[in-house]
Amino acid sequence: MFYAAAGAILAALVLALARAIKGPSVFDRVLAGNSVGVLAILLLATVGFLTGRPDFLDIGLTYGLLNLIGTLAVLKFFRHGDLAYDVDEGEGP
Amino acid sequence: MSLVVEIASWISILLGSAFTLVGALGLVRMPDIFTRMHAASVTDTAGAGLLILGMILQAGFSLTALKLVILLALFVFTGPVVTHALAQTCLHEKIQPLLARERRGE
């Protein structure tokens, strides 16, 4: 039954990739990239259960933290044009 | 493992797979960035939550289950943060939601 879950997650990954390639604005691509990250974590956990090696969950946890930081960094760059932008010193949000 | 837990775990995993597929389908089919965010949040909450719940039932009372709980907490906390930041940036870039554009008769 984990094969069904893995197949569904792979199909969802293909759809999210289609949105990332097609997406009209850059924010569609950011959203699709975040979805790809979440689906990759779920696929890691599923494959870990399929092969009987639950150690993959540690990689999934690390990838989840990296996914959050990466998405927020891309959003900050596209909003302020600078990763080192300080909201308190600037003219405000 | 008792049969009841096994059946509950499979039902949960299958439902989670279905919600994941529905969310990804909405990500492709929806007309607007804000509605796409709505669809993607289905994958983040219902899909991931039910899949991880099923895996917790499979893992039993072990370290693996604890890691899965931490992973679920990560999803619960980071999903809204990313969605809020994305919506705020979209509004800052003057991207209007679909409904507001229609209401003004454009």
N, CA and C atoms of all chains as a GROMACS GRO file, in nm:
protein
  597
    1MET      N    1   0.082  -0.121   0.000
    1MET     CA    2   0.000   0.000   0.000
    1MET      C    3   0.085   0.126   0.000
    2PHE      N    4   0.210   0.113   0.051
    2PHE     CA    5   0.300   0.228   0.041
    2PHE      C    6   0.335   0.258  -0.104
    3TYR      N    7   0.322   0.155  -0.192
    3TYR     CA    8   0.346   0.180  -0.335
    3TYR      C    9   0.242   0.277  -0.390
    4ALA      N   10   0.116   0.261  -0.346
    4ALA     CA   11   0.011   0.354  -0.392
    4ALA      C   12   0.042   0.496  -0.346
    5ALA      N   13   0.086   0.509  -0.219
    5ALA     CA   14   0.119   0.643  -0.168
    5ALA      C   15   0.235   0.703  -0.248
    6ALA      N   16   0.337   0.619  -0.275
    6ALA     CA   17   0.452   0.671  -0.351
    6ALA      C   18   0.410   0.714  -0.491
    7GLY      N   19   0.320   0.633  -0.554
    7GLY     CA   20   0.273   0.670  -0.688
    7GLY      C   21   0.196   0.800  -0.687
    8ALA      N   22   0.109   0.817  -0.586
    8ALA     CA   23   0.031   0.941  -0.577
    8ALA      C   24   0.123   1.060  -0.555
    9ILE      N   25   0.225   1.045  -0.470
    9ILE     CA   26   0.316   1.157  -0.443
    9ILE      C   27   0.397   1.190  -0.569
   10LEU      N   28   0.436   1.084  -0.645
   10LEU     CA   29   0.511   1.110  -0.768
   10LEU      C   30   0.425   1.184  -0.870
   11ALA      N   31   0.297   1.144  -0.882
   11ALA     CA   32   0.207   1.214  -0.975
   11ALA      C   33   0.190   1.359  -0.933
   12ALA      N   34   0.175   1.382  -0.801
   12ALA     CA   35   0.161   1.519  -0.751
   12ALA      C   36   0.288   1.600  -0.779
   13LEU      N   37   0.404   1.534  -0.769
   13LEU     CA   38   0.530   1.602  -0.799
   13LEU      C   39   0.534   1.647  -0.945
   14VAL      N   40   0.486   1.558  -1.036
   14VAL     CA   41   0.484   1.595  -1.178
   14VAL      C   42   0.395   1.716  -1.201
   15LEU      N   43   0.276   1.718  -1.133
   15LEU     CA   44   0.184   1.831  -1.150
   15LEU      C   45   0.245   1.959  -1.096
   16ALA      N   46   0.312   1.951  -0.978
   16ALA     CA   47   0.374   2.071  -0.921
   16ALA      C   48   0.487   2.120  -1.012
   17LEU      N   49   0.562   2.027  -1.072
   17LEU     CA   50   0.668   2.066  -1.165
   17LEU      C   51   0.610   2.135  -1.288
   18ALA      N   52   0.492   2.084  -1.335
   18ALA     CA   53   0.427   2.150  -1.450
   18ALA      C   54   0.392   2.293  -1.416
   19ARG      N   55   0.341   2.316  -1.292
   19ARG     CA   56   0.309   2.453  -1.252
   19ARG      C   57   0.437   2.537  -1.241
   20ALA      N   58   0.545   2.477  -1.193
   20ALA     CA   59   0.670   2.552  -1.180
   20ALA      C   60   0.725   2.592  -1.316
   21ILE      N   61   0.708   2.506  -1.417
   21ILE     CA   62   0.758   2.540  -1.551
   21ILE      C   63   0.665   2.640  -1.618
   22LYS      N   64   0.531   2.622  -1.603
   22LYS     CA   65   0.434   2.702  -1.674
   22LYS      C   66   0.412   2.838  -1.610
   23GLY      N   67   0.424   2.840  -1.472
   23GLY     CA   68   0.379   2.954  -1.390
   23GLY      C   69   0.402   3.091  -1.451
   24PRO      N   70   0.298   3.174  -1.465
   24PRO     CA   71   0.316   3.305  -1.530
   24PRO      C   72   0.406   3.398  -1.449
   25SER      N   73   0.385   3.407  -1.318
   25SER     CA   74   0.465   3.498  -1.237
   25SER      C   75   0.567   3.420  -1.157
   26VAL      N   76   0.661   3.493  -1.098
   26VAL     CA   77   0.765   3.426  -1.020
   26VAL      C   78   0.707   3.368  -0.892
   27PHE      N   79   0.595   3.423  -0.842
   27PHE     CA   80   0.538   3.374  -0.716
   27PHE      C   81   0.472   3.238  -0.735
   28ASP      N   82   0.416   3.215  -0.856
   28ASP     CA   83   0.367   3.080  -0.886
   28ASP      C   84   0.479   2.979  -0.877
   29ARG      N   85   0.596   3.020  -0.925
   29ARG     CA   86   0.710   2.927  -0.922
   29ARG      C   87   0.759   2.904  -0.780
   30VAL      N   88   0.756   3.011  -0.697
   30VAL     CA   89   0.794   2.994  -0.556
   30VAL      C   90   0.699   2.899  -0.487
   31LEU      N   91   0.568   2.918  -0.513
   31LEU     CA   92   0.467   2.830  -0.451
   31LEU      C   93   0.488   2.686  -0.496
   32ALA      N   94   0.512   2.666  -0.626
   32ALA     CA   95   0.533   2.531  -0.678
   32ALA      C   96   0.661   2.472  -0.620
   33GLY      N   97   0.764   2.554  -0.602
   33GLY     CA   98   0.888   2.504  -0.544
   33GLY      C   99   0.868   2.459  -0.400
   34ASN      N  100   0.789   2.536  -0.324
   34ASN     CA  101   0.760   2.496  -0.186
   34ASN      C  102   0.681   2.365  -0.184
   35SER      N  103   0.585   2.352  -0.277
   35SER     CA  104   0.508   2.228  -0.283
   35SER      C  105   0.597   2.109  -0.318
   36VAL      N  106   0.692   2.132  -0.411
   36VAL     CA  107   0.784   2.025  -0.447
   36VAL      C  108   0.866   1.983  -0.325
   37GLY      N  109   0.905   2.082  -0.241
   37GLY     CA  110   0.980   2.049  -0.120
   37GLY      C  111   0.900   1.961  -0.025
   38VAL      N  112   0.773   2.001   0.000
   38VAL     CA  113   0.688   1.924   0.090
   38VAL      C  114   0.668   1.782   0.036
   39LEU      N  115   0.641   1.773  -0.097
   39LEU     CA  116   0.618   1.640  -0.156
   39LEU      C  117   0.744   1.556  -0.152
   40ALA      N  118   0.862   1.619  -0.166
   40ALA     CA  119   0.986   1.544  -0.160
   40ALA      C  120   1.007   1.485  -0.020
   41ILE      N  121   0.970   1.564   0.084
   41ILE     CA  122   0.982   1.512   0.221
   41ILE      C  123   0.890   1.391   0.240
   42LEU      N  124   0.765   1.405   0.190
   42LEU     CA  125   0.670   1.294   0.204
   42LEU      C  126   0.720   1.171   0.128
   43LEU      N  127   0.779   1.194   0.008
   43LEU     CA  128   0.831   1.082  -0.070
   43LEU      C  129   0.949   1.017   0.002
   44LEU      N  130   1.034   1.097   0.066
   44LEU     CA  131   1.146   1.042   0.142
   44LEU      C  132   1.095   0.952   0.254
   45ALA      N  133   0.992   1.000   0.328
   45ALA     CA  134   0.938   0.919   0.438
   45ALA      C  135   0.878   0.790   0.384
   46THR      N  136   0.804   0.800   0.272
   46THR     CA  137   0.739   0.681   0.215
   46THR      C  138   0.842   0.580   0.168
   47VAL      N  139   0.947   0.628   0.099
   47VAL     CA  140   1.050   0.536   0.051
   47VAL      C  141   1.124   0.474   0.168
   48GLY      N  142   1.141   0.553   0.276
   48GLY     CA  143   1.203   0.498   0.396
   48GLY      C  144   1.124   0.381   0.451
   49PHE      N  145   0.991   0.393   0.451
   49PHE     CA  146   0.909   0.282   0.499
   49PHE      C  147   0.909   0.166   0.401
   50LEU      N  148   0.914   0.198   0.269
   50LEU     CA  149   0.912   0.092   0.166
   50LEU      C  150   1.035   0.004   0.177
   51THR      N  151   1.152   0.066   0.198
   51THR     CA  152   1.276  -0.010   0.202
   51THR      C  153   1.312  -0.054   0.343
   52GLY      N  154   1.225  -0.023   0.443
   52GLY     CA  155   1.253  -0.064   0.579
   52GLY      C  156   1.368   0.010   0.643
   53ARG      N  157   1.397   0.130   0.595
   53ARG     CA  158   1.505   0.210   0.656
   53ARG      C  159   1.449   0.345   0.698
   54PRO      N  160   1.394   0.357   0.818
   54PRO     CA  161   1.332   0.483   0.861
   54PRO      C  162   1.434   0.595   0.888
   55ASP      N  163   1.562   0.568   0.865
   55ASP     CA  164   1.664   0.673   0.885
   55ASP      C  165   1.645   0.787   0.786
   56PHE      N  166   1.575   0.760   0.676
   56PHE     CA  167   1.550   0.865   0.578
   56PHE      C  168   1.473   0.983   0.639
   57LEU      N  169   1.405   0.959   0.752
   57LEU     CA  170   1.327   1.066   0.813
   57LEU      C  171   1.416   1.181   0.858
   58ASP      N  172   1.540   1.151   0.901
   58ASP     CA  173   1.631   1.258   0.942
   58ASP      C  174   1.662   1.350   0.824
   59ILE      N  175   1.685   1.288   0.707
   59ILE     CA  176   1.708   1.369   0.587
   59ILE      C  177   1.586   1.455   0.557
   60GLY      N  178   1.466   1.395   0.576
   60GLY     CA  179   1.343   1.470   0.552
   60GLY      C  180   1.330   1.591   0.643
   61LEU      N  181   1.367   1.572   0.772
   61LEU     CA  182   1.361   1.684   0.866
   61LEU      C  183   1.455   1.796   0.823
   62THR      N  184   1.577   1.760   0.787
   62THR     CA  185   1.674   1.861   0.743
   62THR      C  186   1.624   1.934   0.620
   63TYR      N  187   1.568   1.857   0.526
   63TYR     CA  188   1.518   1.917   0.404
   63TYR      C  189   1.401   2.010   0.430
   64GLY      N  190   1.318   1.975   0.530
   64GLY     CA  191   1.208   2.063   0.565
   64GLY      C  192   1.255   2.198   0.615
   65LEU      N  193   1.357   2.198   0.703
   65LEU     CA  194   1.411   2.325   0.753
   65LEU      C  195   1.472   2.405   0.639
   66LEU      N  196   1.547   2.338   0.550
   66LEU     CA  197   1.610   2.408   0.438
   66LEU      C  198   1.505   2.466   0.345
   67ASN      N  199   1.393   2.393   0.327
   67ASN     CA  200   1.285   2.437   0.240
   67ASN      C  201   1.226   2.568   0.291
   68LEU      N  202   1.202   2.575   0.423
   68LEU     CA  203   1.146   2.698   0.482
   68LEU      C  204   1.241   2.816   0.459
   69ILE      N  205   1.370   2.797   0.494
   69ILE     CA  206   1.465   2.907   0.483
   69ILE      C  207   1.480   2.950   0.337
   70GLY      N  208   1.486   2.852   0.246
   70GLY     CA  209   1.504   2.884   0.104
   70GLY      C  210   1.388   2.963   0.049
   71THR      N  211   1.264   2.919   0.081
   71THR     CA  212   1.147   2.990   0.029
   71THR      C  213   1.141   3.133   0.083
   72LEU      N  214   1.166   3.147   0.215
   72LEU     CA  215   1.161   3.281   0.273
   72LEU      C  216   1.270   3.371   0.214
   73ALA      N  217   1.389   3.313   0.186
   73ALA     CA  218   1.497   3.393   0.129
   73ALA      C  219   1.461   3.442  -0.010
   74VAL      N  220   1.404   3.352  -0.093
   74VAL     CA  221   1.364   3.392  -0.228
   74VAL      C  222   1.258   3.502  -0.222
   75LEU      N  223   1.159   3.484  -0.130
   75LEU     CA  224   1.053   3.586  -0.119
   75LEU      C  225   1.110   3.720  -0.074
   76LYS      N  226   1.204   3.718   0.022
   76LYS     CA  227   1.262   3.844   0.069
   76LYS      C  228   1.340   3.910  -0.043
   77PHE      N  229   1.411   3.828  -0.122
   77PHE     CA  230   1.487   3.887  -0.233
   77PHE      C  231   1.396   3.954  -0.334
   78PHE      N  232   1.284   3.889  -0.367
   78PHE     CA  233   1.197   3.948  -0.470
   78PHE      C  234   1.115   4.064  -0.415
   79ARG      N  235   1.100   4.073  -0.283
   79ARG     CA  236   1.023   4.185  -0.229
   79ARG      C  237   1.111   4.308  -0.211
   80HIS      N  238   1.235   4.291  -0.158
   80HIS     CA  239   1.320   4.405  -0.128
   80HIS      C  240   1.436   4.420  -0.224
   81GLY      N  241   1.460   4.318  -0.309
   81GLY     CA  242   1.572   4.326  -0.401
   81GLY      C  243   1.707   4.310  -0.335
   82ASP      N  244   1.709   4.265  -0.208
   82ASP     CA  245   1.835   4.256  -0.136
   82ASP      C  246   1.814   4.159  -0.019
   83LEU      N  247   1.901   4.059  -0.010
   83LEU     CA  248   1.884   3.961   0.098
   83LEU      C  249   1.920   4.021   0.233
   84ALA      N  250   2.006   4.126   0.237
   84ALA     CA  251   2.049   4.185   0.363
   84ALA      C  252   1.962   4.304   0.402
   85TYR      N  253   1.847   4.320   0.338
   85TYR     CA  254   1.760   4.434   0.366
   85TYR      C  255   1.709   4.427   0.510
   86ASP      N  256   1.718   4.538   0.583
   86ASP     CA  257   1.671   4.544   0.721
   86ASP      C  258   1.541   4.625   0.724
   87VAL      N  259   1.431   4.559   0.762
   87VAL     CA  260   1.301   4.625   0.757
   87VAL      C  261   1.295   4.740   0.857
   88ASP      N  262   1.362   4.726   0.973
   88ASP     CA  263   1.355   4.830   1.076
   88ASP      C  264   1.425   4.958   1.030
   89GLU      N  265   1.534   4.944   0.953
   89GLU     CA  266   1.606   5.063   0.910
   89GLU      C  267   1.549   5.123   0.782
   90GLY      N  268   1.480   5.041   0.703
   90GLY     CA  269   1.424   5.091   0.578
   90GLY      C  270   1.300   5.175   0.601
   91GLU      N  271   1.228   5.200   0.491
   91GLU     CA  272   1.110   5.284   0.502
   91GLU      C  273   0.989   5.205   0.549
   92GLY      N  274   1.008   5.082   0.594
   92GLY     CA  275   0.898   4.999   0.643
   92GLY      C  276   0.846   4.909   0.533
   93PRO      N  277   0.764   4.810   0.572
   93PRO     CA  278   0.716   4.714   0.472
   93PRO      C  279   0.616   4.772   0.374
   94MET      N  280   0.105  -0.643   1.536
   94MET     CA  281   0.015  -0.527   1.530
   94MET      C  282  -0.128  -0.576   1.505
   95SER      N  283  -0.221  -0.517   1.578
   95SER     CA  284  -0.358  -0.566   1.564
   95SER      C  285  -0.418  -0.523   1.431
   96LEU      N  286  -0.521  -0.593   1.391
   96LEU     CA  287  -0.580  -0.570   1.259
   96LEU      C  288  -0.645  -0.433   1.250
   97VAL      N  289  -0.701  -0.386   1.363
   97VAL     CA  290  -0.772  -0.257   1.360
   97VAL      C  291  -0.675  -0.145   1.328
   98VAL      N  292  -0.559  -0.147   1.396
   98VAL     CA  293  -0.460  -0.042   1.373
   98VAL      C  294  -0.410  -0.048   1.229
   99GLU      N  295  -0.391  -0.170   1.178
   99GLU     CA  296  -0.344  -0.188   1.040
   99GLU      C  297  -0.443  -0.126   0.941
  100ILE      N  298  -0.571  -0.157   0.959
  100ILE     CA  299  -0.674  -0.107   0.867
  100ILE      C  300  -0.683   0.045   0.877
  101ALA      N  301  -0.680   0.098   1.001
  101ALA     CA  302  -0.687   0.244   1.018
  101ALA      C  303  -0.568   0.311   0.950
  102SER      N  304  -0.451   0.250   0.962
  102SER     CA  305  -0.332   0.308   0.901
  102SER      C  306  -0.343   0.310   0.749
  103TRP      N  307  -0.394   0.201   0.689
  103TRP     CA  308  -0.406   0.198   0.543
  103TRP      C  309  -0.509   0.298   0.493
  104ILE      N  310  -0.621   0.308   0.568
  104ILE     CA  311  -0.724   0.406   0.528
  104ILE      C  312  -0.666   0.547   0.533
  105SER      N  313  -0.590   0.575   0.639
  105SER     CA  314  -0.532   0.708   0.654
  105SER      C  315  -0.433   0.738   0.542
  106ILE      N  316  -0.350   0.637   0.508
  106ILE     CA  317  -0.249   0.661   0.403
  106ILE      C  318  -0.316   0.680   0.268
  107LEU      N  319  -0.422   0.600   0.241
  107LEU     CA  320  -0.489   0.616   0.111
  107LEU      C  321  -0.559   0.751   0.102
  108LEU      N  322  -0.625   0.794   0.213
  108LEU     CA  323  -0.690   0.925   0.213
  108LEU      C  324  -0.586   1.036   0.195
  109GLY      N  325  -0.472   1.021   0.262
  109GLY     CA  326  -0.367   1.122   0.247
  109GLY      C  327  -0.316   1.130   0.105
  110SER      N  328  -0.300   1.014   0.039
  110SER     CA  329  -0.257   1.014  -0.101
  110SER      C  330  -0.358   1.086  -0.188
  111ALA      N  331  -0.489   1.060  -0.162
  111ALA     CA  332  -0.594   1.124  -0.240
  111ALA      C  333  -0.589   1.276  -0.222
  112PHE      N  334  -0.574   1.322  -0.096
  112PHE     CA  335  -0.570   1.466  -0.071
  112PHE      C  336  -0.447   1.529  -0.135
  113THR      N  337  -0.332   1.456  -0.133
  113THR     CA  338  -0.212   1.508  -0.197
  113THR      C  339  -0.234   1.529  -0.346
  114LEU      N  340  -0.298   1.428  -0.410
  114LEU     CA  341  -0.325   1.439  -0.554
  114LEU      C  342  -0.420   1.554  -0.583
  115VAL      N  343  -0.525   1.568  -0.499
  115VAL     CA  344  -0.623   1.675  -0.521
  115VAL      C  345  -0.557   1.812  -0.509
  116GLY      N  346  -0.470   1.827  -0.407
  116GLY     CA  347  -0.401   1.954  -0.390
  116GLY      C  348  -0.312   1.987  -0.508
  117ALA      N  349  -0.238   1.887  -0.559
  117ALA     CA  350  -0.150   1.912  -0.673
  117ALA      C  351  -0.231   1.944  -0.798
  118LEU      N  352  -0.347   1.876  -0.813
  118LEU     CA  353  -0.434   1.905  -0.927
  118LEU      C  354  -0.483   2.049  -0.922
  119GLY      N  355  -0.521   2.093  -0.799
  119GLY     CA  356  -0.564   2.232  -0.785
  119GLY      C  357  -0.453   2.330  -0.816
  120LEU      N  358  -0.330   2.292  -0.782
  120LEU     CA  359  -0.216   2.379  -0.812
  120LEU      C  360  -0.203   2.405  -0.962
  121VAL      N  361  -0.241   2.306  -1.043
  121VAL     CA  362  -0.234   2.324  -1.188
  121VAL      C  363  -0.359   2.391  -1.243
  122ARG      N  364  -0.476   2.357  -1.186
  122ARG     CA  365  -0.602   2.397  -1.248
  122ARG      C  366  -0.651   2.535  -1.207
  123MET      N  367  -0.610   2.584  -1.088
  123MET     CA  368  -0.668   2.709  -1.037
  123MET      C  369  -0.622   2.828  -1.120
  124PRO      N  370  -0.705   2.935  -1.128
  124PRO     CA  371  -0.679   3.043  -1.223
  124PRO      C  372  -0.588   3.154  -1.172
  125ASP      N  373  -0.550   3.156  -1.044
  125ASP     CA  374  -0.500   3.278  -0.981
  125ASP      C  375  -0.399   3.236  -0.874
  126ILE      N  376  -0.303   3.323  -0.840
  126ILE     CA  377  -0.200   3.284  -0.744
  126ILE      C  378  -0.259   3.258  -0.606
  127PHE      N  379  -0.361   3.336  -0.565
  127PHE     CA  380  -0.416   3.318  -0.431
  127PHE      C  381  -0.498   3.189  -0.422
  128THR      N  382  -0.573   3.159  -0.529
  128THR     CA  383  -0.647   3.032  -0.528
  128THR      C  384  -0.551   2.914  -0.536
  129ARG      N  385  -0.438   2.934  -0.604
  129ARG     CA  386  -0.337   2.827  -0.608
  129ARG      C  387  -0.278   2.803  -0.471
  130MET      N  388  -0.256   2.912  -0.395
  130MET     CA  389  -0.208   2.897  -0.256
  130MET      C  390  -0.306   2.815  -0.175
  131HIS      N  391  -0.434   2.845  -0.191
  131HIS     CA  392  -0.540   2.769  -0.123
  131HIS      C  393  -0.530   2.621  -0.156
  132ALA      N  394  -0.512   2.590  -0.285
  132ALA     CA  395  -0.506   2.449  -0.326
  132ALA      C  396  -0.380   2.382  -0.270
  133ALA      N  397  -0.267   2.456  -0.272
  133ALA     CA  398  -0.143   2.395  -0.223
  133ALA      C  399  -0.150   2.368  -0.073
  134SER      N  400  -0.230   2.447   0.001
  134SER     CA  401  -0.238   2.424   0.145
  134SER      C  402  -0.311   2.294   0.177
  135VAL      N  403  -0.391   2.242   0.081
  135VAL     CA  404  -0.453   2.111   0.102
  135VAL      C  405  -0.344   2.004   0.113
  136THR      N  406  -0.244   2.013   0.023
  136THR     CA  407  -0.133   1.918   0.030
  136THR      C  408  -0.058   1.930   0.162
  137ASP      N  409  -0.039   2.055   0.208
  137ASP     CA  410   0.042   2.077   0.328
  137ASP      C  411  -0.027   2.027   0.454
  138THR      N  412  -0.162   2.041   0.462
  138THR     CA  413  -0.230   2.007   0.586
  138THR      C  414  -0.293   1.868   0.580
  139ALA      N  415  -0.395   1.851   0.496
  139ALA     CA  416  -0.468   1.724   0.496
  139ALA      C  417  -0.383   1.611   0.439
  140GLY      N  418  -0.317   1.636   0.325
  140GLY     CA  419  -0.238   1.530   0.263
  140GLY      C  420  -0.124   1.484   0.350
  141ALA      N  421  -0.037   1.579   0.389
  141ALA     CA  422   0.079   1.542   0.470
  141ALA      C  423   0.036   1.491   0.607
  142GLY      N  424  -0.068   1.555   0.666
  142GLY     CA  425  -0.112   1.512   0.798
  142GLY      C  426  -0.161   1.369   0.800
  143LEU      N  427  -0.248   1.333   0.702
  143LEU     CA  428  -0.303   1.197   0.702
  143LEU      C  429  -0.196   1.094   0.666
  144LEU      N  430  -0.106   1.129   0.571
  144LEU     CA  431   0.002   1.035   0.536
  144LEU      C  432   0.090   1.007   0.657
  145ILE      N  433   0.128   1.115   0.730
  145ILE     CA  434   0.217   1.095   0.845
  145ILE      C  435   0.144   1.023   0.958
  146LEU      N  436   0.012   1.051   0.974
  146LEU     CA  437  -0.065   0.978   1.075
  146LEU      C  438  -0.065   0.829   1.046
  147GLY      N  439  -0.084   0.793   0.917
  147GLY     CA  440  -0.080   0.652   0.880
  147GLY      C  441   0.056   0.590   0.907
  148MET      N  442   0.163   0.665   0.878
  148MET     CA  443   0.297   0.612   0.903
  148MET      C  444   0.324   0.595   1.052
  149ILE      N  445   0.268   0.689   1.135
  149ILE     CA  446   0.285   0.677   1.280
  149ILE      C  447   0.218   0.548   1.329
  150LEU      N  448   0.097   0.520   1.275
  150LEU     CA  449   0.027   0.397   1.314
  150LEU      C  450   0.106   0.274   1.272
  151GLN      N  451   0.174   0.283   1.156
  151GLN     CA  452   0.258   0.171   1.111
  151GLN      C  453   0.380   0.154   1.200
  152ALA      N  454   0.439   0.266   1.243
  152ALA     CA  455   0.566   0.259   1.316
  152ALA      C  456   0.547   0.210   1.459
  153GLY      N  457   0.426   0.229   1.516
  153GLY     CA  458   0.408   0.190   1.654
  153GLY      C  459   0.476   0.288   1.749
  154PHE      N  460   0.500   0.242   1.872
  154PHE     CA  461   0.557   0.331   1.974
  154PHE      C  462   0.709   0.320   1.968
  155SER      N  463   0.773   0.409   1.887
  155SER     CA  464   0.918   0.395   1.869
  155SER      C  465   0.978   0.531   1.838
  156LEU      N  466   1.108   0.533   1.815
  156LEU     CA  467   1.178   0.658   1.781
  156LEU      C  468   1.132   0.710   1.645
  157THR      N  469   1.100   0.618   1.555
  157THR     CA  470   1.049   0.658   1.424
  157THR      C  471   0.922   0.740   1.436
  158ALA      N  472   0.833   0.696   1.526
  158ALA     CA  473   0.708   0.770   1.547
  158ALA      C  474   0.736   0.910   1.600
  159LEU      N  475   0.836   0.922   1.688
  159LEU     CA  476   0.871   1.054   1.743
  159LEU      C  477   0.921   1.146   1.631
  160LYS      N  478   1.005   1.089   1.542
  160LYS     CA  479   1.055   1.169   1.430
  160LYS      C  480   0.940   1.213   1.339
  161LEU      N  481   0.843   1.123   1.319
  161LEU     CA  482   0.729   1.159   1.235
  161LEU      C  483   0.646   1.269   1.300
  162VAL      N  484   0.632   1.264   1.433
  162VAL     CA  485   0.558   1.370   1.502
  162VAL      C  486   0.630   1.504   1.486
  163ILE      N  487   0.765   1.501   1.497
  163ILE     CA  488   0.841   1.625   1.479
  163ILE      C  489   0.823   1.677   1.336
  164LEU      N  490   0.822   1.585   1.238
  164LEU     CA  491   0.803   1.625   1.098
  164LEU      C  492   0.665   1.688   1.079
  165LEU      N  493   0.564   1.629   1.143
  165LEU     CA  494   0.427   1.685   1.134
  165LEU      C  495   0.423   1.824   1.196
  166ALA      N  496   0.489   1.841   1.313
  166ALA     CA  497   0.493   1.974   1.377
  166ALA      C  498   0.562   2.074   1.286
  167LEU      N  499   0.668   2.029   1.216
  167LEU     CA  500   0.737   2.118   1.122
  167LEU      C  501   0.642   2.166   1.013
  168PHE      N  502   0.563   2.072   0.958
  168PHE     CA  503   0.466   2.110   0.854
  168PHE      C  504   0.363   2.208   0.910
  169VAL      N  505   0.314   2.178   1.032
  169VAL     CA  506   0.208   2.261   1.090
  169VAL      C  507   0.257   2.404   1.112
  170PHE      N  508   0.386   2.419   1.150
  170PHE     CA  509   0.434   2.554   1.178
  170PHE      C  510   0.483   2.626   1.053
  171THR      N  511   0.550   2.556   0.960
  171THR     CA  512   0.610   2.627   0.848
  171THR      C  513   0.512   2.653   0.735
  172GLY      N  514   0.407   2.570   0.718
  172GLY     CA  515   0.313   2.592   0.610
  172GLY      C  516   0.246   2.728   0.615
  173PRO      N  517   0.182   2.764   0.727
  173PRO     CA  518   0.119   2.897   0.735
  173PRO      C  519   0.219   3.011   0.722
  174VAL      N  520   0.342   2.993   0.776
  174VAL     CA  521   0.442   3.100   0.767
  174VAL      C  522   0.475   3.130   0.620
  175VAL      N  523   0.500   3.023   0.542
  175VAL     CA  524   0.536   3.043   0.402
  175VAL      C  525   0.419   3.102   0.324
  176THR      N  526   0.296   3.050   0.350
  176THR     CA  527   0.179   3.100   0.278
  176THR      C  528   0.154   3.247   0.309
  177HIS      N  529   0.170   3.284   0.438
  177HIS     CA  530   0.149   3.424   0.476
  177HIS      C  531   0.252   3.515   0.411
  178ALA      N  532   0.379   3.474   0.413
  178ALA     CA  533   0.484   3.556   0.351
  178ALA      C  534   0.460   3.571   0.202
  179LEU      N  535   0.416   3.461   0.137
  179LEU     CA  536   0.392   3.465  -0.008
  179LEU      C  537   0.276   3.560  -0.040
  180ALA      N  538   0.166   3.548   0.038
  180ALA     CA  539   0.050   3.635   0.011
  180ALA      C  540   0.086   3.781   0.036
  181GLN      N  541   0.163   3.808   0.143
  181GLN     CA  542   0.202   3.945   0.173
  181GLN      C  543   0.288   4.003   0.061
  182THR      N  544   0.382   3.921   0.010
  182THR     CA  545   0.467   3.969  -0.099
  182THR      C  546   0.385   3.994  -0.225
  183CYS      N  547   0.287   3.905  -0.253
  183CYS     CA  548   0.202   3.925  -0.371
  183CYS      C  549   0.123   4.055  -0.359
  184LEU      N  550   0.066   4.083  -0.241
  184LEU     CA  551  -0.010   4.206  -0.224
  184LEU      C  552   0.082   4.328  -0.232
  185HIS      N  553   0.205   4.313  -0.182
  185HIS     CA  554   0.302   4.423  -0.190
  185HIS      C  555   0.338   4.453  -0.334
  186GLU      N  556   0.339   4.349  -0.419
  186GLU     CA  557   0.370   4.368  -0.562
  186GLU      C  558   0.247   4.408  -0.641
  187LYS      N  559   0.137   4.446  -0.572
  187LYS     CA  560   0.014   4.494  -0.635
  187LYS      C  561  -0.052   4.387  -0.722
  188ILE      N  562  -0.044   4.262  -0.680
  188ILE     CA  563  -0.119   4.157  -0.748
  188ILE      C  564  -0.253   4.144  -0.677
  189GLN      N  565  -0.363   4.171  -0.749
  189GLN     CA  566  -0.495   4.170  -0.687
  189GLN      C  567  -0.552   4.029  -0.691
  190PRO      N  568  -0.627   3.990  -0.585
  190PRO     CA  569  -0.701   3.865  -0.594
  190PRO      C  570  -0.807   3.872  -0.703
  191LEU      N  571  -0.847   3.756  -0.752
  191LEU     CA  572  -0.937   3.750  -0.867
  191LEU      C  573  -1.071   3.817  -0.836
  192LEU      N  574  -1.123   3.795  -0.713
  192LEU     CA  575  -1.256   3.844  -0.677
  192LEU      C  576  -1.259   3.998  -0.675
  193ALA      N  577  -1.154   4.062  -0.620
  193ALA     CA  578  -1.152   4.208  -0.614
  193ALA      C  579  -1.149   4.268  -0.754
  194ARG      N  580  -1.080   4.200  -0.847
  194ARG     CA  581  -1.073   4.251  -0.984
  194ARG      C  582  -1.212   4.244  -1.049
  195GLU      N  583  -1.284   4.134  -1.022
  195GLU     CA  584  -1.417   4.120  -1.084
  195GLU      C  585  -1.516   4.218  -1.023
  196ARG      N  586  -1.502   4.247  -0.893
  196ARG     CA  587  -1.600   4.332  -0.825
  196ARG      C  588  -1.592   4.474  -0.878
  197ARG      N  589  -1.473   4.518  -0.918
  197ARG     CA  590  -1.460   4.652  -0.971
  197ARG      C  591  -1.499   4.658  -1.119
  198GLY      N  592  -1.537   4.545  -1.175
  198GLY     CA  593  -1.588   4.543  -1.312
  198GLY      C  594  -1.482   4.556  -1.419
  199GLU      N  595  -1.360   4.502  -1.390
  199GLU     CA  596  -1.255   4.509  -1.493
  199GLU      C  597  -1.263   4.389  -1.585
   0.00000   0.00000   0.00000
